[in-house]
């Protein structure tokens, strides 16, 4: 089954603060996942990187088979956030 979400070594810093550190994730199509963590754990930042709203400092993210930073309008229309 193809994956809806794939990340590889996804990282993001804001200044000295590391908010996402080496996120490796594979979510198969048709699955439902939840991100759990305390405030400031990087959940929203990870989602924003997946949607191309925030550029990662390192790593790759793919959503529905497309690079997150280059999602087509047709693909974006399928996503709710």
N, C-alpha and C positions, 0 to 999 in steps of 0.2 A: 504494500500500500504506500503511495507517495505521501510525503510529509507536507503538512500545511505550514509549519514553522521549522526552520533550521537555523541555529546559531553556532558559530565556532569562535571560541576565545573572545567573546564580545566584552570589551572593557570601556569604561568611561570614568573620567576624573573631572571634578570641578575644583580647580586650583589644586591644593594638596589633598583634598578629600576624594577618596576612591569610592564611587557610588555603585559601580558594577564591575566585578572582577572575574574575568574569564568565564563568562556564561556560555555553557555548552548545553543546547536544548534541542530536542527533536520531538515534535508533536505531530502524530499521524493525522491525516485528514479524517474528519468525522469524530475526533476525540474532543473531550472537554477537559481543560486543565485550569487550575487556579494558581495564582502566585500569592504565597503567604510570606509574611515577614513584618517586622516591627517598622515603625515610622523611620524613614530615612534609609531603609534597606536597599533601595534601588528598583523597586517594583515598577513604579511609573516611568522611570528613566529607561528601563529595559523595554517597556511597551512602546515608548516614544521612539526608541532606536529601531524597533521592528517596523514602525509605521513611517520611518524616514523623516520624522519630525526633529530628531536629534541625531547628529552624526557621531558614531562611536570613535573613540581614540584609537582603537585597534580591534581587529576581528571582522567577522562577516555575519550578515543576517540575511535570510531569505524568507520571503513570505509568499505562499502560493506559487512557488517555483520562480519567483522573480527577486532580484536583489532589492533589499528594502529601500535603498536610497534612490531607486529608479522605478518605483511602482507606476504602472500605467493607470490612467484615470479609470479605465474599465475595472481594474483590480481593486483600486481604492474604493470604488462604489460598492464592493462586496463586503467591506469591513466596517464594523461599528466600534467606536471607542468612546 
